[in-house]
Amino acid sequence: MHARPFTPLSLSSPSIFERLRASSAAALAEGKRVFDLSLNCPTGVLPAHALKAMQDCLQPRPGSAQRTVPTRGIMELREAVSQWYERRFTVHLDPKAEILVRCSEVDALALVMRNSLQPDELVILPSLCPPAWIAAAQCARARIEFLPLSEEHDWSPRLEDLDEEVLREAKLLCLGHPQDPTGAVCEISQLRELLALCRDHEITLASVITWSEFALSEKHLPSSIFELPGAREGALEISTFACSHRLWDFGPAILAGGAARIERLSDLASHLGTDPAYLLQKATAAAYLGDDSFLAEQRESLRRRQNRLCAGLASMGWELQASPATIFLWGRIPPKWGEDELGFQEEVFQRSGVLMVPGSAFGPSGKGFVRLSVCLDEAGIDACLSRLAESGVLEDA
């Protein structure tokens, strides 16, 4: 394998996102304006049906017993997820046996890692992935091999880059599609090849489709791994409505797979006591069952924001490619900074108040790149572009 060397995360110091939040808070305390393009969720309000479900849970019910939440999640939510899989992917999941509710995408993936990996066993991660994936693997005391992703190949995973020795040792392979941070989407043919490769080497495949509802065209709608025959025997899938349905950071994640695997994961989860609160599960069930017509307008709004941000940056000499499948822009920093994306990010923030995520936070292939999101509304993006232009930081490149 040919990924760049990567220094393990220091788990005794704050994460990159915590450091960015601290920088933002310090600037705001000094009276400065901050344009935070590091966020993961677009602006918008909670869908009315989800908000009502949450409010109903807060109403007093005299004489009612205290609600308890089963480890697998409330049946109402699991049935709602099963119906969504039927509508979205034409895939049937047994809500009683093949669905497990967790607090978040990372909570679900960390559970999979604890279940699949012994200390010093090997997990394969994309060379660009959410920093929390890397942290979760380190917390599981696993060895990490990176599947190289490159700009040359449109950030698409290439199975020929996986060494046979690595495949013999690996116990788990994790793949996000669409990818964070690049927005690349795996076609069903690529998933089929990857599933076959994992099956041949007895590797569990964890498919993560967090951004499944952000695609700006039918072409970029991701597939479920369970659309492939036999996938339940060798794969798991993690999904969530946390961002797409504006449930923000409290939206539970869904972990799906074959009944035997989900039973083992549920047994392990029952010892950890990290089940999502009842009212959050009720709100999420309402989101899965309720009217999602707002998604079309949200996608169109995201398209306008992307076009606005890309055009504004291009007018200042920085060309970035819009993602057709996520809320992110991912691109190489201006030539003046070489591959020093940390220095670029810091100088842009100090001079303009615009906050973005340095690419190296996502893994070894992120050197020299940054991730921006279109989380601000159109007025916020216009103000952000005006401030960048006033600062001159990009013209100086």
C-alpha positions as CSV (number, residue, x, y, z in Angstrom):
1,M,0.0,0.0,0.0
2,H,1.2,3.5,-0.7
3,A,-0.5,5.9,1.6
4,R,1.5,8.7,3.0
5,P,3.0,8.2,6.5
6,F,0.5,9.2,9.2
7,T,1.1,10.2,12.8
8,P,-1.4,8.6,15.1
9,L,-3.9,11.0,16.8
10,S,-3.0,12.2,20.2
11,L,-6.0,11.1,22.2
12,S,-4.7,13.0,25.3
13,S,-5.3,16.4,23.6
14,P,-8.4,17.9,22.1
15,S,-9.7,16.8,18.6
16,I,-9.3,19.0,15.6
17,F,-13.0,20.0,15.8
18,E,-12.7,20.9,19.5
19,R,-9.6,23.1,18.7
20,L,-11.5,24.8,15.9
21,R,-14.4,25.5,18.3
22,A,-12.0,26.9,20.8
23,S,-10.5,29.2,18.1
24,S,-14.0,30.4,17.2
25,A,-15.0,31.0,20.8
26,A,-11.9,33.0,21.5
27,A,-12.4,35.2,18.4
28,L,-16.1,35.8,19.3
29,A,-15.1,36.7,22.8
30,E,-12.9,39.4,21.3
31,G,-15.8,40.8,19.3
32,K,-14.7,39.4,16.0
33,R,-17.1,37.9,13.5
34,V,-16.5,34.2,12.6
35,F,-17.7,32.4,9.5
36,D,-17.6,28.8,10.4
37,L,-17.3,26.6,7.4
38,S,-16.1,23.7,9.4
39,L,-19.6,22.6,10.5
40,N,-21.3,19.3,9.4
41,C,-24.9,20.4,9.4
42,P,-26.7,22.9,7.1
43,T,-28.9,25.6,8.6
44,G,-32.6,24.9,9.0
45,V,-35.2,24.0,11.6
46,L,-36.2,20.6,12.9
47,P,-39.1,19.1,10.8
48,A,-42.4,20.0,12.5
49,H,-43.4,16.3,12.8
50,A,-40.1,15.5,14.5
51,L,-40.4,18.5,16.8
52,K,-43.9,17.6,17.8
53,A,-42.9,14.0,18.7
54,M,-40.2,15.4,20.9
55,Q,-42.5,17.9,22.6
56,D,-45.2,15.2,23.2
57,C,-42.6,13.2,25.1
58,L,-42.1,16.1,27.5
59,Q,-45.7,16.4,28.4
60,P,-46.5,15.1,32.0
61,R,-48.3,11.9,32.1
62,P,-49.6,11.4,35.7
63,G,-49.4,7.9,37.0
64,S,-47.5,6.6,34.0
65,A,-44.5,4.3,34.6
66,Q,-41.0,5.6,33.9
67,R,-40.1,4.9,30.3
68,T,-37.2,2.5,29.7
69,V,-35.3,2.2,26.4
70,P,-34.4,-1.2,25.1
71,T,-30.8,-1.6,24.0
72,R,-31.9,-2.3,20.4
73,G,-34.0,0.8,20.3
74,I,-37.7,1.4,20.6
75,M,-39.7,-0.7,18.2
76,E,-41.4,2.3,16.7
77,L,-38.1,3.6,15.4
78,R,-36.9,0.2,14.2
79,E,-40.1,-0.3,12.2
80,A,-39.8,3.2,10.8
81,V,-36.2,2.5,9.6
82,S,-37.3,-0.8,8.1
83,Q,-40.0,1.0,6.1
84,W,-37.4,3.6,4.9
85,Y,-35.0,0.9,3.7
86,E,-38.0,-0.6,1.7
87,R,-38.8,2.8,0.1
88,R,-35.3,4.0,-0.4
89,F,-33.4,0.9,-1.4
90,T,-36.1,-1.8,-1.9
91,V,-34.4,-3.7,0.9
92,H,-36.3,-5.5,3.7
93,L,-34.8,-5.4,7.2
94,D,-36.4,-7.3,10.0
95,P,-37.0,-4.6,12.7
96,K,-36.9,-7.2,15.4
97,A,-33.6,-8.8,14.5
98,E,-31.6,-6.8,12.0
99,I,-31.6,-3.2,13.3
100,L,-29.8,-1.7,16.3
101,V,-30.1,2.0,17.3
102,R,-27.1,3.8,18.6
103,C,-26.4,7.4,19.7
104,S,-24.4,8.4,16.6
105,E,-22.5,7.2,13.6
106,V,-19.2,7.2,15.6
107,D,-20.9,5.4,18.5
108,A,-22.1,2.7,16.1
109,L,-18.7,2.3,14.4
110,A,-16.9,2.2,17.7
111,L,-19.2,-0.6,18.8
112,V,-18.4,-2.5,15.6
113,M,-14.7,-2.0,16.2
114,R,-14.9,-3.3,19.8
115,N,-16.8,-6.3,18.6
116,S,-14.7,-7.1,15.5
117,L,-11.2,-6.3,16.7
118,Q,-8.8,-7.6,19.4
119,P,-5.8,-5.5,20.4
120,D,-3.2,-5.3,17.6
121,E,-5.6,-6.7,15.0
122,L,-5.8,-4.9,11.7
123,V,-8.5,-2.6,10.5
124,I,-8.5,-1.0,7.0
125,L,-9.7,2.6,6.8
126,P,-9.8,4.9,3.8
127,S,-6.8,7.3,3.7
128,L,-9.4,10.1,4.0
129,C,-12.1,9.6,6.6
130,P,-13.7,11.4,9.6
131,P,-11.1,11.9,12.3
132,A,-13.3,10.1,14.8
133,W,-13.0,6.9,12.8
134,I,-9.2,7.0,13.4
135,A,-9.7,7.8,17.0
136,A,-12.2,4.9,17.4
137,A,-9.7,2.5,15.9
138,Q,-7.0,3.7,18.2
139,C,-9.3,3.4,21.2
140,A,-9.9,-0.2,20.2
141,R,-6.1,-0.6,20.2
142,A,-6.2,-1.8,16.6
143,R,-3.5,-1.5,14.0
144,I,-4.6,0.8,11.1
145,E,-3.8,0.3,7.4
146,F,-5.0,2.9,5.0
147,L,-6.6,2.2,1.7
148,P,-5.1,5.0,-0.4
149,L,-7.4,7.5,-2.0
150,S,-6.0,10.0,-4.5
151,E,-7.1,13.0,-6.6
152,E,-5.7,11.2,-9.6
153,H,-8.4,8.5,-9.3
154,D,-11.2,10.9,-8.2
155,W,-10.8,9.8,-4.6
156,S,-12.3,6.4,-5.5
157,P,-11.0,3.3,-3.6
158,R,-8.9,1.0,-5.8
159,L,-8.9,-2.6,-4.7
160,E,-5.6,-3.3,-6.5
161,D,-4.0,-1.0,-3.9
162,L,-4.7,-3.5,-1.1
163,D,-1.7,-5.7,-0.4
164,E,-2.4,-9.4,-0.1
165,E,-0.6,-9.6,3.2
166,V,-2.9,-6.8,4.6
167,L,-6.0,-8.6,3.3
168,R,-4.9,-11.9,5.1
169,E,-4.5,-10.0,8.4
170,A,-7.4,-7.6,8.3
171,K,-10.6,-8.2,10.3
172,L,-12.6,-5.1,9.4
173,L,-12.8,-2.7,6.5
174,C,-14.7,0.6,6.8
175,L,-15.9,2.6,3.9
176,G,-18.0,5.8,3.7
177,H,-20.0,6.6,0.6
178,P,-20.5,9.4,-0.1
179,Q,-17.2,10.0,1.5
180,D,-16.4,12.7,4.1
181,P,-14.5,14.8,3.1
182,T,-14.3,14.3,-0.6
183,G,-18.0,13.6,-1.5
184,A,-17.0,10.6,-3.8
185,V,-19.7,8.0,-4.2
186,C,-19.1,4.3,-4.8
187,E,-21.1,2.7,-7.6
188,I,-22.9,-0.5,-6.9
189,S,-20.4,-2.4,-9.1
190,Q,-17.6,-1.2,-6.8
191,L,-19.5,-2.2,-3.7
192,R,-20.0,-5.7,-5.3
193,E,-16.2,-6.1,-5.9
194,L,-15.4,-4.9,-2.4
195,L,-18.0,-7.2,-0.8
196,A,-16.6,-10.2,-2.7
197,L,-13.0,-9.3,-1.7
198,C,-14.0,-9.0,2.0
199,R,-15.9,-12.3,1.8
200,D,-13.0,-14.1,0.2
201,H,-10.7,-12.9,3.0
202,E,-13.2,-13.2,5.9
203,I,-13.2,-9.4,6.5
204,T,-16.2,-7.7,7.9
205,L,-17.2,-4.8,5.7
206,A,-18.7,-1.7,7.5
207,S,-20.6,0.5,5.0
208,V,-21.3,4.0,6.3
209,I,-23.9,6.1,4.4
210,T,-24.3,9.1,6.7
211,W,-24.7,11.5,3.7
212,S,-27.2,9.3,1.8
213,E,-29.9,12.0,1.5
214,F,-27.7,14.9,0.3
215,A,-27.2,13.8,-3.3
216,L,-27.9,16.6,-5.7
217,S,-28.8,14.2,-8.6
218,E,-30.1,10.7,-9.0
219,K,-26.7,9.7,-10.4
220,H,-25.1,10.4,-7.0
221,L,-27.6,8.7,-4.8
222,P,-25.6,6.1,-2.9
223,S,-26.7,2.4,-2.8
224,S,-27.1,0.3,0.3
225,I,-24.7,-2.6,0.7
226,F,-27.8,-4.7,1.3
227,E,-28.9,-4.3,-2.3
228,L,-26.3,-7.0,-3.0
229,P,-27.2,-10.6,-2.5
230,G,-25.6,-12.2,0.6
231,A,-24.4,-8.9,2.0
232,R,-26.0,-9.5,5.4
233,E,-23.6,-12.4,6.1
234,G,-20.5,-10.3,5.7
235,A,-21.4,-6.7,6.0
236,L,-22.9,-4.1,8.4
237,E,-24.3,-0.7,7.5
238,I,-24.5,2.6,9.4
239,S,-26.9,5.3,8.5
240,T,-28.4,8.4,10.2
241,F,-30.8,11.3,9.6
242,A,-28.9,13.5,12.0
243,C,-27.8,16.0,9.4
244,S,-30.2,15.5,6.5
245,H,-33.3,15.9,8.6
246,R,-31.7,18.6,10.9
247,L,-31.7,16.4,14.0
248,W,-28.2,17.9,14.5
249,D,-25.8,16.2,16.9
250,F,-28.6,14.3,18.8
251,G,-29.9,12.3,15.9
252,P,-29.5,8.6,16.6
253,A,-27.7,6.3,14.1
254,I,-28.9,3.0,12.7
255,L,-26.7,-0.1,12.6
256,A,-28.1,-2.8,10.4
257,G,-26.9,-6.3,9.5
258,G,-27.7,-10.0,9.7
259,A,-29.5,-11.2,12.8
260,A,-26.6,-13.0,14.3
261,R,-24.2,-10.1,14.0
262,I,-26.8,-7.6,15.4
263,E,-27.5,-9.9,18.3
264,R,-23.8,-9.9,19.2
265,L,-23.5,-6.2,18.9
266,S,-26.7,-5.7,20.9
267,D,-25.3,-7.9,23.7
268,L,-22.1,-5.9,23.8
269,A,-24.0,-2.6,23.7
270,S,-26.2,-3.7,26.6
271,H,-23.1,-3.5,28.9
272,L,-22.1,0.0,27.8
273,G,-25.3,1.9,28.7
274,T,-25.0,4.4,25.8
275,D,-28.6,4.1,24.5
276,P,-30.2,7.2,22.8
277,A,-32.8,8.9,25.0
278,Y,-36.5,8.0,24.4
279,L,-37.6,11.4,23.2
280,L,-34.7,11.5,20.6
281,Q,-35.8,8.1,19.3
282,K,-39.4,9.2,19.1
283,A,-38.4,12.3,17.1
284,T,-36.2,10.2,14.8
285,A,-39.0,7.8,14.2
286,A,-41.2,10.7,13.2
287,A,-38.5,11.9,10.8
288,Y,-38.3,8.5,9.1
289,L,-42.1,8.2,8.8
290,G,-43.0,11.8,8.1
291,D,-43.1,14.1,5.1
292,D,-39.7,14.5,3.6
293,S,-40.6,16.8,0.7
294,F,-38.4,19.5,2.3
295,L,-35.4,17.5,1.2
296,A,-35.9,18.6,-2.5
297,E,-35.8,22.2,-1.5
298,Q,-32.8,21.6,0.9
299,R,-30.9,20.0,-2.0
300,E,-31.6,22.9,-4.3
301,S,-30.6,25.3,-1.5
302,L,-27.3,23.4,-1.1
303,R,-26.7,23.5,-4.8
304,R,-27.2,27.3,-4.8
305,R,-24.9,27.7,-1.8
306,Q,-22.2,25.5,-3.4
307,N,-22.4,27.4,-6.7
308,R,-22.2,30.8,-4.9
309,L,-19.2,29.8,-2.7
310,C,-17.3,28.2,-5.6
311,A,-17.9,31.2,-7.9
312,G,-16.9,33.7,-5.2
313,L,-13.7,31.8,-4.4
314,A,-12.9,31.4,-8.1
315,S,-13.2,35.2,-8.5
316,M,-10.4,35.5,-5.9
317,G,-8.2,32.9,-7.8
318,W,-9.0,29.8,-5.8
319,E,-10.8,27.1,-7.8
320,L,-12.7,24.4,-5.8
321,Q,-14.9,21.6,-7.1
322,A,-18.4,21.4,-5.7
323,S,-19.5,18.0,-4.3
324,P,-22.6,16.5,-5.9
325,A,-23.3,14.3,-2.9
326,T,-22.4,16.1,0.3
327,I,-22.4,19.6,1.8
328,F,-18.7,19.9,1.5
329,L,-16.1,21.4,-0.8
330,W,-12.8,19.6,-0.9
331,G,-9.8,21.1,-2.6
332,R,-6.1,21.8,-2.8
333,I,-4.9,25.0,-1.1
334,P,-3.5,27.8,-3.2
335,P,0.1,27.3,-4.4
336,K,1.7,29.9,-2.1
337,W,1.2,27.6,0.9
338,G,2.6,24.5,-0.9
339,E,1.2,21.6,1.2
340,D,1.0,23.5,4.5
341,E,-2.8,23.4,4.9
342,L,-2.4,24.0,8.7
343,G,-0.6,27.3,8.0
344,F,-3.1,28.2,5.3
345,Q,-6.1,27.5,7.5
346,E,-4.6,29.5,10.4
347,E,-3.7,32.5,8.2
348,V,-7.2,32.6,6.6
349,F,-8.9,32.5,9.9
350,Q,-6.7,35.2,11.5
351,R,-7.2,37.6,8.6
352,S,-10.8,36.9,7.7
353,G,-12.5,35.0,10.5
354,V,-13.3,32.1,8.0
355,L,-12.9,28.7,9.6
356,M,-12.2,25.6,7.6
357,V,-10.9,22.1,8.4
358,P,-7.3,21.2,7.5
359,G,-7.2,18.1,5.3
360,S,-4.5,16.3,7.3
361,A,-7.2,15.9,10.0
362,F,-8.9,13.3,7.8
363,G,-5.9,11.1,7.2
364,P,-2.6,10.8,5.3
365,S,-4.1,11.8,1.9
366,G,-5.3,15.1,3.2
367,K,-1.9,16.9,3.2
368,G,-2.2,20.1,1.2
369,F,-6.1,20.1,1.1
370,V,-8.9,21.7,3.2
371,R,-12.6,20.9,3.7
372,L,-15.2,23.7,3.6
373,S,-18.9,23.2,4.1
374,V,-21.9,25.1,2.8
375,C,-23.6,25.0,6.2
376,L,-24.2,28.8,6.2
377,D,-27.3,30.2,4.5
378,E,-26.8,32.2,1.3
379,A,-26.6,35.5,3.1
380,G,-24.0,34.0,5.4
381,I,-22.0,32.8,2.4
382,D,-22.2,36.2,0.8
383,A,-20.9,37.8,4.0
384,C,-18.1,35.2,4.2
385,L,-17.0,35.9,0.6
386,S,-17.1,39.7,1.2
387,R,-14.9,39.3,4.3
388,L,-12.4,37.1,2.4
389,A,-12.2,39.6,-0.4
390,E,-11.7,42.5,2.1
391,S,-8.9,40.6,3.8
392,G,-7.0,40.0,0.6
393,V,-5.7,36.7,2.0
394,L,-6.5,34.8,-1.2
395,E,-5.3,37.5,-3.6
396,D,-1.9,37.4,-1.7
397,A,-1.6,33.8,-2.8
